[in-house]
Amino acid sequence: MAGDLERVLRRLEDAATFARMYRFEMTDEYRQLIARVEAMPRNQSGADRSGSWAGSAADAKAFQSAVDRPQQP
């Protein structure tokens, strides 16, 4: 258990080091894509998002009814 924890903490430190050093530049094309997505009607303040709640409720019900079955060899 201690070995697993140590390994995970080492990986997290490696990821943090990478994140500090990693740099990227957004191209103008990518910025235009972001602007188009942000301008979509479904991304505006006050947009109707009631459909997502129905999906979430259905997903939650499906997960609750799931049965854990042992794997077959």
PDB file of N, CA, C and O in Angstrom:
ATOM      1  N   MET A   1       0.826  -1.193   0.000  1.00  0.00           N
ATOM      2  CA  MET A   1       0.000   0.000   0.000  1.00  0.00           C
ATOM      3  C   MET A   1       0.865   1.251   0.000  1.00  0.00           C
ATOM      4  O   MET A   1       0.613   2.184  -0.762  1.00  0.00           O
ATOM      5  N   ALA A   2       1.891   1.273   0.856  1.00  0.00           N
ATOM      6  CA  ALA A   2       2.768   2.440   0.934  1.00  0.00           C
ATOM      7  C   ALA A   2       3.505   2.637  -0.387  1.00  0.00           C
ATOM      8  O   ALA A   2       3.734   3.768  -0.816  1.00  0.00           O
ATOM      9  N   GLY A   3       3.875   1.528  -1.028  1.00  0.00           N
ATOM     10  CA  GLY A   3       4.555   1.612  -2.325  1.00  0.00           C
ATOM     11  C   GLY A   3       3.653   2.221  -3.388  1.00  0.00           C
ATOM     12  O   GLY A   3       4.101   3.020  -4.210  1.00  0.00           O
ATOM     13  N   ASP A   4       2.374   1.837  -3.368  1.00  0.00           N
ATOM     14  CA  ASP A   4       1.418   2.398  -4.319  1.00  0.00           C
ATOM     15  C   ASP A   4       1.246   3.891  -4.103  1.00  0.00           C
ATOM     16  O   ASP A   4       1.216   4.670  -5.056  1.00  0.00           O
ATOM     17  N   LEU A   5       1.136   4.275  -2.853  1.00  0.00           N
ATOM     18  CA  LEU A   5       0.972   5.685  -2.534  1.00  0.00           C
ATOM     19  C   LEU A   5       2.190   6.483  -2.971  1.00  0.00           C
ATOM     20  O   LEU A   5       2.064   7.573  -3.530  1.00  0.00           O
ATOM     21  N   GLU A   6       3.363   5.933  -2.712  1.00  0.00           N
ATOM     22  CA  GLU A   6       4.600   6.606  -3.110  1.00  0.00           C
ATOM     23  C   GLU A   6       4.671   6.760  -4.627  1.00  0.00           C
ATOM     24  O   GLU A   6       5.073   7.808  -5.134  1.00  0.00           O
ATOM     25  N   ARG A   7       4.282   5.715  -5.344  1.00  0.00           N
ATOM     26  CA  ARG A   7       4.291   5.762  -6.813  1.00  0.00           C
ATOM     27  C   ARG A   7       3.318   6.823  -7.330  1.00  0.00           C
ATOM     28  O   ARG A   7       3.646   7.579  -8.244  1.00  0.00           O
ATOM     29  N   VAL A   8       2.132   6.875  -6.746  1.00  0.00           N
ATOM     30  CA  VAL A   8       1.130   7.862  -7.166  1.00  0.00           C
ATOM     31  C   VAL A   8       1.622   9.280  -6.882  1.00  0.00           C
ATOM     32  O   VAL A   8       1.489  10.170  -7.722  1.00  0.00           O
ATOM     33  N   LEU A   9       2.187   9.483  -5.706  1.00  0.00           N
ATOM     34  CA  LEU A   9       2.689  10.813  -5.368  1.00  0.00           C
ATOM     35  C   LEU A   9       3.836  11.232  -6.289  1.00  0.00           C
ATOM     36  O   LEU A   9       3.943  12.401  -6.660  1.00  0.00           O
ATOM     37  N   ARG A  10       4.683  10.286  -6.651  1.00  0.00           N
ATOM     38  CA  ARG A  10       5.774  10.590  -7.587  1.00  0.00           C
ATOM     39  C   ARG A  10       5.216  10.987  -8.952  1.00  0.00           C
ATOM     40  O   ARG A  10       5.708  11.928  -9.576  1.00  0.00           O
ATOM     41  N   ARG A  11       4.189  10.273  -9.418  1.00  0.00           N
ATOM     42  CA  ARG A  11       3.560  10.607 -10.710  1.00  0.00           C
ATOM     43  C   ARG A  11       2.898  11.978 -10.667  1.00  0.00           C
ATOM     44  O   ARG A  11       2.959  12.741 -11.631  1.00  0.00           O
ATOM     45  N   LEU A  12       2.258  12.283  -9.526  1.00  0.00           N
ATOM     46  CA  LEU A  12       1.639  13.603  -9.391  1.00  0.00           C
ATOM     47  C   LEU A  12       2.694  14.705  -9.432  1.00  0.00           C
ATOM     48  O   LEU A  12       2.477  15.754 -10.039  1.00  0.00           O
ATOM     49  N   GLU A  13       3.811  14.474  -8.801  1.00  0.00           N
ATOM     50  CA  GLU A  13       4.903  15.453  -8.835  1.00  0.00           C
ATOM     51  C   GLU A  13       5.439  15.615 -10.256  1.00  0.00           C
ATOM     52  O   GLU A  13       5.712  16.732 -10.694  1.00  0.00           O
ATOM     53  N   ASP A  14       5.589  14.498 -10.977  1.00  0.00           N
ATOM     54  CA  ASP A  14       6.018  14.564 -12.379  1.00  0.00           C
ATOM     55  C   ASP A  14       5.032  15.365 -13.216  1.00  0.00           C
ATOM     56  O   ASP A  14       5.436  16.178 -14.048  1.00  0.00           O
ATOM     57  N   ALA A  15       3.738  15.139 -13.000  1.00  0.00           N
ATOM     58  CA  ALA A  15       2.709  15.867 -13.743  1.00  0.00           C
ATOM     59  C   ALA A  15       2.738  17.348 -13.410  1.00  0.00           C
ATOM     60  O   ALA A  15       2.569  18.186 -14.295  1.00  0.00           O
ATOM     61  N   ALA A  16       2.952  17.681 -12.134  1.00  0.00           N
ATOM     62  CA  ALA A  16       3.019  19.086 -11.733  1.00  0.00           C
ATOM     63  C   ALA A  16       4.227  19.767 -12.364  1.00  0.00           C
ATOM     64  O   ALA A  16       4.135  20.913 -12.803  1.00  0.00           O
ATOM     65  N   THR A  17       5.350  19.074 -12.412  1.00  0.00           N
ATOM     66  CA  THR A  17       6.547  19.631 -13.046  1.00  0.00           C
ATOM     67  C   THR A  17       6.302  19.868 -14.531  1.00  0.00           C
ATOM     68  O   THR A  17       6.655  20.920 -15.063  1.00  0.00           O
ATOM     69  N   PHE A  18       5.701  18.895 -15.194  1.00  0.00           N
ATOM     70  CA  PHE A  18       5.387  19.044 -16.617  1.00  0.00           C
ATOM     71  C   PHE A  18       4.447  20.225 -16.841  1.00  0.00           C
ATOM     72  O   PHE A  18       4.652  21.008 -17.769  1.00  0.00           O
ATOM     73  N   ALA A  19       3.426  20.363 -16.007  1.00  0.00           N
ATOM     74  CA  ALA A  19       2.447  21.445 -16.166  1.00  0.00           C
ATOM     75  C   ALA A  19       3.102  22.811 -15.981  1.00  0.00           C
ATOM     76  O   ALA A  19       2.737  23.769 -16.663  1.00  0.00           O
ATOM     77  N   ARG A  20       4.056  22.908 -15.075  1.00  0.00           N
ATOM     78  CA  ARG A  20       4.758  24.189 -14.874  1.00  0.00           C
ATOM     79  C   ARG A  20       5.608  24.559 -16.083  1.00  0.00           C
ATOM     80  O   ARG A  20       5.752  25.740 -16.398  1.00  0.00           O
ATOM     81  N   MET A  21       6.175  23.562 -16.766  1.00  0.00           N
ATOM     82  CA  MET A  21       7.089  23.825 -17.870  1.00  0.00           C
ATOM     83  C   MET A  21       6.392  23.910 -19.219  1.00  0.00           C
ATOM     84  O   MET A  21       6.927  24.524 -20.143  1.00  0.00           O
ATOM     85  N   TYR A  22       5.219  23.315 -19.358  1.00  0.00           N
ATOM     86  CA  TYR A  22       4.535  23.226 -20.654  1.00  0.00           C
ATOM     87  C   TYR A  22       3.957  24.571 -21.057  1.00  0.00           C
ATOM     88  O   TYR A  22       3.279  25.224 -20.263  1.00  0.00           O
ATOM     89  N   ARG A  23       4.214  24.977 -22.255  1.00  0.00           N
ATOM     90  CA  ARG A  23       3.661  26.222 -22.795  1.00  0.00           C
ATOM     91  C   ARG A  23       3.102  25.949 -24.179  1.00  0.00           C
ATOM     92  O   ARG A  23       3.649  25.144 -24.933  1.00  0.00           O
ATOM     93  N   PHE A  24       2.031  26.610 -24.502  1.00  0.00           N
ATOM     94  CA  PHE A  24       1.463  26.475 -25.834  1.00  0.00           C
ATOM     95  C   PHE A  24       0.951  27.833 -26.285  1.00  0.00           C
ATOM     96  O   PHE A  24       0.687  28.722 -25.476  1.00  0.00           O
ATOM     97  N   GLU A  25       0.819  27.967 -27.582  1.00  0.00           N
ATOM     98  CA  GLU A  25       0.267  29.187 -28.161  1.00  0.00           C
ATOM     99  C   GLU A  25      -0.993  28.827 -28.927  1.00  0.00           C
ATOM    100  O   GLU A  25      -1.015  27.872 -29.704  1.00  0.00           O
ATOM    101  N   MET A  26      -2.031  29.600 -28.698  1.00  0.00           N
ATOM    102  CA  MET A  26      -3.256  29.382 -29.451  1.00  0.00           C
ATOM    103  C   MET A  26      -3.140  30.095 -30.796  1.00  0.00           C
ATOM    104  O   MET A  26      -2.761  31.264 -30.871  1.00  0.00           O
ATOM    105  N   THR A  27      -3.473  29.371 -31.840  1.00  0.00           N
ATOM    106  CA  THR A  27      -3.456  29.977 -33.168  1.00  0.00           C
ATOM    107  C   THR A  27      -4.694  30.846 -33.336  1.00  0.00           C
ATOM    108  O   THR A  27      -5.664  30.714 -32.591  1.00  0.00           O
ATOM    109  N   ASP A  28      -4.651  31.728 -34.315  1.00  0.00           N
ATOM    110  CA  ASP A  28      -5.816  32.558 -34.615  1.00  0.00           C
ATOM    111  C   ASP A  28      -7.014  31.696 -35.005  1.00  0.00           C
ATOM    112  O   ASP A  28      -8.153  32.012 -34.661  1.00  0.00           O
ATOM    113  N   GLU A  29      -6.751  30.604 -35.724  1.00  0.00           N
ATOM    114  CA  GLU A  29      -7.829  29.693 -36.122  1.00  0.00           C
ATOM    115  C   GLU A  29      -8.508  29.090 -34.889  1.00  0.00           C
ATOM    116  O   GLU A  29      -9.733  28.985 -34.846  1.00  0.00           O
ATOM    117  N   TYR A  30      -7.729  28.701 -33.904  1.00  0.00           N
ATOM    118  CA  TYR A  30      -8.279  28.123 -32.678  1.00  0.00           C
ATOM    119  C   TYR A  30      -9.073  29.164 -31.895  1.00  0.00           C
ATOM    120  O   TYR A  30     -10.136  28.858 -31.355  1.00  0.00           O
ATOM    121  N   ARG A  31      -8.568  30.380 -31.831  1.00  0.00           N
ATOM    122  CA  ARG A  31      -9.296  31.456 -31.159  1.00  0.00           C
ATOM    123  C   ARG A  31     -10.636  31.735 -31.843  1.00  0.00           C
ATOM    124  O   ARG A  31     -11.634  32.009 -31.176  1.00  0.00           O
ATOM    125  N   GLN A  32     -10.650  31.665 -33.158  1.00  0.00           N
ATOM    126  CA  GLN A  32     -11.907  31.868 -33.896  1.00  0.00           C
ATOM    127  C   GLN A  32     -12.888  30.741 -33.585  1.00  0.00           C
ATOM    128  O   GLN A  32     -14.088  30.984 -33.452  1.00  0.00           O
ATOM    129  N   LEU A  33     -12.397  29.529 -33.471  1.00  0.00           N
ATOM    130  CA  LEU A  33     -13.256  28.392 -33.129  1.00  0.00           C
ATOM    131  C   LEU A  33     -13.866  28.580 -31.743  1.00  0.00           C
ATOM    132  O   LEU A  33     -15.057  28.332 -31.552  1.00  0.00           O
ATOM    133  N   ILE A  34     -13.068  29.013 -30.786  1.00  0.00           N
ATOM    134  CA  ILE A  34     -13.573  29.273 -29.440  1.00  0.00           C
ATOM    135  C   ILE A  34     -14.659  30.342 -29.481  1.00  0.00           C
ATOM    136  O   ILE A  34     -15.698  30.198 -28.837  1.00  0.00           O
ATOM    137  N   ALA A  35     -14.424  31.403 -30.228  1.00  0.00           N
ATOM    138  CA  ALA A  35     -15.410  32.486 -30.337  1.00  0.00           C
ATOM    139  C   ALA A  35     -16.716  31.965 -30.943  1.00  0.00           C
ATOM    140  O   ALA A  35     -17.798  32.343 -30.495  1.00  0.00           O
ATOM    141  N   ARG A  36     -16.622  31.094 -31.968  1.00  0.00           N
ATOM    142  CA  ARG A  36     -17.841  30.544 -32.586  1.00  0.00           C
ATOM    143  C   ARG A  36     -18.616  29.680 -31.601  1.00  0.00           C
ATOM    144  O   ARG A  36     -19.843  29.760 -31.540  1.00  0.00           O
ATOM    145  N   VAL A  37     -17.919  28.858 -30.834  1.00  0.00           N
ATOM    146  CA  VAL A  37     -18.592  27.983 -29.864  1.00  0.00           C
ATOM    147  C   VAL A  37     -19.235  28.827 -28.764  1.00  0.00           C
ATOM    148  O   VAL A  37     -20.366  28.554 -28.361  1.00  0.00           O
ATOM    149  N   GLU A  38     -18.535  29.841 -28.279  1.00  0.00           N
ATOM    150  CA  GLU A  38     -19.091  30.696 -27.235  1.00  0.00           C
ATOM    151  C   GLU A  38     -20.297  31.481 -27.726  1.00  0.00           C
ATOM    152  O   GLU A  38     -21.168  31.835 -26.931  1.00  0.00           O
ATOM    153  N   ALA A  39     -20.361  31.759 -29.022  1.00  0.00           N
ATOM    154  CA  ALA A  39     -21.467  32.540 -29.577  1.00  0.00           C
ATOM    155  C   ALA A  39     -22.702  31.698 -29.877  1.00  0.00           C
ATOM    156  O   ALA A  39     -23.752  32.253 -30.204  1.00  0.00           O
ATOM    157  N   MET A  40     -22.606  30.383 -29.776  1.00  0.00           N
ATOM    158  CA  MET A  40     -23.760  29.526 -30.064  1.00  0.00           C
ATOM    159  C   MET A  40     -24.892  29.821 -29.088  1.00  0.00           C
ATOM    160  O   MET A  40     -24.647  30.121 -27.920  1.00  0.00           O
ATOM    161  N   PRO A  41     -26.137  29.735 -29.567  1.00  0.00           N
ATOM    162  CA  PRO A  41     -27.286  30.043 -28.704  1.00  0.00           C
ATOM    163  C   PRO A  41     -27.321  29.214 -27.417  1.00  0.00           C
ATOM    164  O   PRO A  41     -27.709  29.722 -26.366  1.00  0.00           O
ATOM    165  N   ARG A  42     -26.921  27.955 -27.493  1.00  0.00           N
ATOM    166  CA  ARG A  42     -26.995  27.109 -26.288  1.00  0.00           C
ATOM    167  C   ARG A  42     -25.952  27.493 -25.238  1.00  0.00           C
ATOM    168  O   ARG A  42     -26.019  27.028 -24.101  1.00  0.00           O
ATOM    169  N   ASN A  43     -24.997  28.332 -25.609  1.00  0.00           N
ATOM    170  CA  ASN A  43     -23.969  28.761 -24.661  1.00  0.00           C
ATOM    171  C   ASN A  43     -24.226  30.162 -24.121  1.00  0.00           C
ATOM    172  O   ASN A  43     -23.367  30.734 -23.449  1.00  0.00           O
ATOM    173  N   GLN A  44     -25.380  30.712 -24.403  1.00  0.00           N
ATOM    174  CA  GLN A  44     -25.709  32.060 -23.942  1.00  0.00           C
ATOM    175  C   GLN A  44     -26.393  32.007 -22.581  1.00  0.00           C
ATOM    176  O   GLN A  44     -27.014  31.011 -22.209  1.00  0.00           O
ATOM    177  N   SER A  45     -26.261  33.099 -21.861  1.00  0.00           N
ATOM    178  CA  SER A  45     -26.915  33.209 -20.567  1.00  0.00           C
ATOM    179  C   SER A  45     -28.423  33.088 -20.760  1.00  0.00           C
ATOM    180  O   SER A  45     -28.992  33.709 -21.657  1.00  0.00           O
ATOM    181  N   GLY A  46     -29.059  32.294 -19.923  1.00  0.00           N
ATOM    182  CA  GLY A  46     -30.502  32.111 -20.007  1.00  0.00           C
ATOM    183  C   GLY A  46     -30.934  31.038 -20.989  1.00  0.00           C
ATOM    184  O   GLY A  46     -32.131  30.825 -21.178  1.00  0.00           O
ATOM    185  N   ALA A  47     -29.986  30.361 -21.617  1.00  0.00           N
ATOM    186  CA  ALA A  47     -30.337  29.305 -22.567  1.00  0.00           C
ATOM    187  C   ALA A  47     -31.018  28.150 -21.829  1.00  0.00           C
ATOM    188  O   ALA A  47     -30.687  27.856 -20.680  1.00  0.00           O
ATOM    189  N   ASP A  48     -31.968  27.501 -22.499  1.00  0.00           N
ATOM    190  CA  ASP A  48     -32.706  26.387 -21.899  1.00  0.00           C
ATOM    191  C   ASP A  48     -31.808  25.158 -21.840  1.00  0.00           C
ATOM    192  O   ASP A  48     -31.395  24.634 -22.874  1.00  0.00           O
ATOM    193  N   ARG A  49     -31.514  24.711 -20.652  1.00  0.00           N
ATOM    194  CA  ARG A  49     -30.689  23.520 -20.461  1.00  0.00           C
ATOM    195  C   ARG A  49     -31.480  22.425 -19.732  1.00  0.00           C
ATOM    196  O   ARG A  49     -30.897  21.527 -19.124  1.00  0.00           O
ATOM    197  N   SER A  50     -32.787  22.510 -19.799  1.00  0.00           N
ATOM    198  CA  SER A  50     -33.619  21.561 -19.060  1.00  0.00           C
ATOM    199  C   SER A  50     -33.473  20.144 -19.591  1.00  0.00           C
ATOM    200  O   SER A  50     -33.683  19.190 -18.841  1.00  0.00           O
ATOM    201  N   GLY A  51     -33.123  19.977 -20.848  1.00  0.00           N
ATOM    202  CA  GLY A  51     -32.954  18.647 -21.410  1.00  0.00           C
ATOM    203  C   GLY A  51     -31.814  17.882 -20.765  1.00  0.00           C
ATOM    204  O   GLY A  51     -31.865  16.656 -20.673  1.00  0.00           O
ATOM    205  N   SER A  52     -30.794  18.583 -20.321  1.00  0.00           N
ATOM    206  CA  SER A  52     -29.666  17.895 -19.708  1.00  0.00           C
ATOM    207  C   SER A  52     -30.047  17.303 -18.356  1.00  0.00           C
ATOM    208  O   SER A  52     -29.485  16.289 -17.945  1.00  0.00           O
ATOM    209  N   TRP A  53     -30.993  17.925 -17.664  1.00  0.00           N
ATOM    210  CA  TRP A  53     -31.416  17.388 -16.369  1.00  0.00           C
ATOM    211  C   TRP A  53     -32.137  16.058 -16.551  1.00  0.00           C
ATOM    212  O   TRP A  53     -31.955  15.143 -15.748  1.00  0.00           O
ATOM    213  N   ALA A  54     -32.941  15.943 -17.580  1.00  0.00           N
ATOM    214  CA  ALA A  54     -33.657  14.680 -17.810  1.00  0.00           C
ATOM    215  C   ALA A  54     -32.667  13.558 -18.085  1.00  0.00           C
ATOM    216  O   ALA A  54     -32.829  12.438 -17.602  1.00  0.00           O
ATOM    217  N   GLY A  55     -31.641  13.873 -18.867  1.00  0.00           N
ATOM    218  CA  GLY A  55     -30.614  12.872 -19.150  1.00  0.00           C
ATOM    219  C   GLY A  55     -29.874  12.472 -17.894  1.00  0.00           C
ATOM    220  O   GLY A  55     -29.586  11.293 -17.689  1.00  0.00           O
ATOM    221  N   SER A  56     -29.567  13.428 -17.064  1.00  0.00           N
ATOM    222  CA  SER A  56     -28.835  13.136 -15.836  1.00  0.00           C
ATOM    223  C   SER A  56     -29.663  12.242 -14.919  1.00  0.00           C
ATOM    224  O   SER A  56     -29.130  11.319 -14.302  1.00  0.00           O
ATOM    225  N   ALA A  57     -30.947  12.507 -14.831  1.00  0.00           N
ATOM    226  CA  ALA A  57     -31.823  11.694 -13.980  1.00  0.00           C
ATOM    227  C   ALA A  57     -31.913  10.266 -14.520  1.00  0.00           C
ATOM    228  O   ALA A  57     -31.885   9.302 -13.754  1.00  0.00           O
ATOM    229  N   ALA A  58     -32.019  10.140 -15.838  1.00  0.00           N
ATOM    230  CA  ALA A  58     -32.090   8.809 -16.439  1.00  0.00           C
ATOM    231  C   ALA A  58     -30.782   8.050 -16.233  1.00  0.00           C
ATOM    232  O   ALA A  58     -30.790   6.851 -15.954  1.00  0.00           O
ATOM    233  N   ASP A  59     -29.667   8.749 -16.370  1.00  0.00           N
ATOM    234  CA  ASP A  59     -28.370   8.099 -16.147  1.00  0.00           C
ATOM    235  C   ASP A  59     -28.241   7.642 -14.702  1.00  0.00           C
ATOM    236  O   ASP A  59     -27.781   6.530 -14.443  1.00  0.00           O
ATOM    237  N   ALA A  60     -28.638   8.482 -13.765  1.00  0.00           N
ATOM    238  CA  ALA A  60     -28.548   8.129 -12.345  1.00  0.00           C
ATOM    239  C   ALA A  60     -29.395   6.900 -12.043  1.00  0.00           C
ATOM    240  O   ALA A  60     -28.970   6.030 -11.284  1.00  0.00           O
ATOM    241  N   LYS A  61     -30.585   6.817 -12.626  1.00  0.00           N
ATOM    242  CA  LYS A  61     -31.459   5.665 -12.400  1.00  0.00           C
ATOM    243  C   LYS A  61     -30.833   4.395 -12.976  1.00  0.00           C
ATOM    244  O   LYS A  61     -30.922   3.325 -12.372  1.00  0.00           O
ATOM    245  N   ALA A  62     -30.204   4.515 -14.139  1.00  0.00           N
ATOM    246  CA  ALA A  62     -29.562   3.353 -14.748  1.00  0.00           C
ATOM    247  C   ALA A  62     -28.395   2.877 -13.897  1.00  0.00           C
ATOM    248  O   ALA A  62     -28.215   1.673 -13.715  1.00  0.00           O
ATOM    249  N   PHE A  63     -27.606   3.797 -13.377  1.00  0.00           N
ATOM    250  CA  PHE A  63     -26.476   3.416 -12.532  1.00  0.00           C
ATOM    251  C   PHE A  63     -26.946   2.757 -11.241  1.00  0.00           C
ATOM    252  O   PHE A  63     -26.314   1.820 -10.753  1.00  0.00           O
ATOM    253  N   GLN A  64     -28.056   3.245 -10.687  1.00  0.00           N
ATOM    254  CA  GLN A  64     -28.565   2.669  -9.446  1.00  0.00           C
ATOM    255  C   GLN A  64     -29.037   1.235  -9.649  1.00  0.00           C
ATOM    256  O   GLN A  64     -28.948   0.414  -8.735  1.00  0.00           O
ATOM    257  N   SER A  65     -29.536   0.933 -10.840  1.00  0.00           N
ATOM    258  CA  SER A  65     -30.052  -0.411 -11.091  1.00  0.00           C
ATOM    259  C   SER A  65     -28.977  -1.364 -11.612  1.00  0.00           C
ATOM    260  O   SER A  65     -29.255  -2.538 -11.852  1.00  0.00           O
ATOM    261  N   ALA A  66     -27.764  -0.872 -11.786  1.00  0.00           N
ATOM    262  CA  ALA A  66     -26.672  -1.728 -12.290  1.00  0.00           C
ATOM    263  C   ALA A  66     -26.319  -2.773 -11.249  1.00  0.00           C
ATOM    264  O   ALA A  66     -26.419  -2.531 -10.046  1.00  0.00           O
ATOM    265  N   VAL A  67     -25.906  -3.937 -11.727  1.00  0.00           N
ATOM    266  CA  VAL A  67     -25.530  -5.031 -10.861  1.00  0.00           C
ATOM    267  C   VAL A  67     -24.064  -5.340 -11.092  1.00  0.00           C
ATOM    268  O   VAL A  67     -23.635  -5.471 -12.239  1.00  0.00           O
ATOM    269  N   ASP A  68     -23.288  -5.460 -10.027  1.00  0.00           N
ATOM    270  CA  ASP A  68     -21.879  -5.805 -10.135  1.00  0.00           C
ATOM    271  C   ASP A  68     -21.774  -7.311 -10.291  1.00  0.00           C
ATOM    272  O   ASP A  68     -22.189  -8.064  -9.409  1.00  0.00           O
ATOM    273  N   ARG A  69     -21.224  -7.746 -11.401  1.00  0.00           N
ATOM    274  CA  ARG A  69     -21.085  -9.185 -11.659  1.00  0.00           C
ATOM    275  C   ARG A  69     -19.613  -9.554 -11.731  1.00  0.00           C
ATOM    276  O   ARG A  69     -18.815  -8.815 -12.307  1.00  0.00           O
ATOM    277  N   PRO A  70     -19.250 -10.686 -11.152  1.00  0.00           N
ATOM    278  CA  PRO A  70     -17.841 -11.103 -11.223  1.00  0.00           C
ATOM    279  C   PRO A  70     -17.438 -11.382 -12.662  1.00  0.00           C
ATOM    280  O   PRO A  70     -18.245 -11.834 -13.473  1.00  0.00           O
ATOM    281  N   GLN A  71     -16.174 -11.103 -12.963  1.00  0.00           N
ATOM    282  CA  GLN A  71     -15.672 -11.362 -14.313  1.00  0.00           C
ATOM    283  C   GLN A  71     -15.517 -12.856 -14.528  1.00  0.00           C
ATOM    284  O   GLN A  71     -15.148 -13.601 -13.621  1.00  0.00           O
ATOM    285  N   GLN A  72     -15.806 -13.273 -15.744  1.00  0.00           N
ATOM    286  CA  GLN A  72     -15.638 -14.688 -16.109  1.00  0.00           C
ATOM    287  C   GLN A  72     -14.172 -14.939 -16.460  1.00  0.00           C
ATOM    288  O   GLN A  72     -13.551 -14.111 -17.126  1.00  0.00           O
ATOM    289  N   PRO A  73     -13.622 -16.043 -16.032  1.00  0.00           N
ATOM    290  CA  PRO A  73     -12.204 -16.356 -16.362  1.00  0.00           C
ATOM    291  C   PRO A  73     -11.990 -16.653 -17.821  1.00  0.00           C
ATOM    292  O   PRO A  73     -10.864 -16.929 -18.236  1.00  0.00           O
TER     293      PRO A  73
END
